Amino acid sequence: MAQFTSYDGTKLAFRRAGAGRPLVCLPGGPGRTPDYLGDLGGLGDSRELILPELTVQPGAGHYPWLDDPTWFTAALLAFLG
């Protein structure tokens, strides 16, 4: 899983699928990884899908800091959840 650093220093994970011009695909629903999007019904055949990992709930997602409960503030969970 690739990562980039957000404006505030938070490392955010994402994966790429498909080929072509990039298209950012935001998953919906709390606690969901972008895995359920698959290749968006074949869209990955013509576009490179950028699938950010926006899940921050403990025990979910692809982040090494999920084991640190002090990281989870109500404000951050409301913003990212």
C-alpha positions as CSV (number, residue, x, y, z in Angstrom):
1,M,0.0,0.0,0.0
2,A,1.5,3.3,-1.0
3,Q,1.4,6.4,1.2
4,F,1.5,10.2,1.0
5,T,1.9,12.8,3.7
6,S,-1.1,15.1,4.3
7,Y,-0.7,18.9,4.9
8,D,-0.7,18.2,8.7
9,G,1.9,15.4,8.6
10,T,-0.5,12.5,8.7
11,K,0.5,9.7,6.5
12,L,-2.5,8.5,4.3
13,A,-2.5,5.2,2.5
14,F,-3.8,4.5,-1.0
15,R,-3.7,1.9,-3.7
16,R,-3.7,2.1,-7.4
17,A,-5.6,-0.1,-9.9
18,G,-5.9,0.0,-13.6
19,A,-4.2,2.1,-16.3
20,G,-4.8,5.4,-18.0
21,R,-5.5,8.9,-16.8
22,P,-5.8,8.9,-13.0
23,L,-9.2,9.1,-11.3
24,V,-9.5,9.5,-7.5
25,C,-12.3,7.3,-6.1
26,L,-13.5,8.1,-2.6
27,P,-15.0,5.1,-0.7
28,G,-18.1,5.8,1.3
29,G,-19.4,4.5,4.6
30,P,-17.7,4.4,8.0
31,G,-15.3,1.6,8.6
32,R,-15.1,0.6,4.9
33,T,-11.9,0.2,3.0
34,P,-11.9,0.9,-0.7
35,D,-11.6,-2.8,-1.5
36,Y,-15.3,-3.1,-2.2
37,L,-15.0,-0.7,-5.1
38,G,-13.0,-3.3,-7.1
39,D,-12.3,-1.8,-10.5
40,L,-15.6,0.1,-10.5
41,G,-17.3,-2.2,-13.0
42,G,-14.4,-2.2,-15.6
43,L,-13.5,1.5,-15.3
44,G,-10.0,0.4,-14.4
45,D,-9.6,-0.8,-18.0
46,S,-9.4,2.8,-19.2
47,R,-8.4,4.8,-16.1
48,E,-5.9,4.5,-13.2
49,L,-8.0,4.3,-10.1
50,I,-6.5,6.0,-7.0
51,L,-8.2,4.5,-4.0
52,P,-7.5,6.3,-0.7
53,E,-7.7,4.4,2.5
54,L,-9.8,6.7,4.6
55,T,-10.7,4.2,7.3
56,V,-9.3,5.4,10.7
57,Q,-11.4,3.3,13.1
58,P,-9.3,1.1,15.4
59,G,-8.7,-2.4,13.9
60,A,-9.5,-1.3,10.3
61,G,-7.4,0.0,7.4
62,H,-3.8,-0.2,6.6
63,Y,-2.1,2.1,9.1
64,P,0.6,1.1,11.5
65,W,-0.5,3.8,14.1
66,L,-4.0,2.2,14.5
67,D,-2.7,0.5,17.7
68,D,-2.1,3.9,19.4
69,P,-5.5,4.9,21.0
70,T,-4.2,8.4,21.9
71,W,-4.3,9.3,18.2
72,F,-8.1,8.9,18.0
73,T,-9.6,12.2,18.9
74,A,-13.4,12.8,18.6
75,A,-12.7,15.7,16.2
76,L,-10.5,13.7,13.9
77,L,-12.9,10.7,13.8
78,A,-15.8,13.0,13.0
79,F,-13.7,14.6,10.2
80,L,-12.4,11.4,8.6
81,G,-15.2,9.0,9.6
